Amino acid sequence: MKNISLYVTASLLSAVLLLISCDEEQKPEDLTNEVNKNGAIETSVTVEHLDSAHDVIVTKHAVWAWGSNASSFEHRDTVPALGSAPTTVKDVAGYDKTVEAKKEYEIFITVK
């Protein structure tokens, strides 16, 4: 159990570190729409709703070297769900309607 807690903490810290490094004031040359497949690590972090009490953080990594995928791996960590909150949405007729919607985790990642 201690190893799982350490792993979850390390995964969340990595995700937070990656997002924090993404600054809106970055120079445009720091942004890219494609991965350099000659030497890069591509990471995606998503949160899936498992049930009313749990969410799953899915972290996927693809290691690119010399133009091909050298390795890919995925980690899944179960975390507490944040519950739901009333949210205002528009129906098909354009009228505002209040519905219950699941709260979403914010993901912050810093890269050094």
Helices and strands as residue ranges (DSSP letters): H 2-20, G 28-30, E 39-49, E 54-65, E 68-80, E 84-90, E 96-102
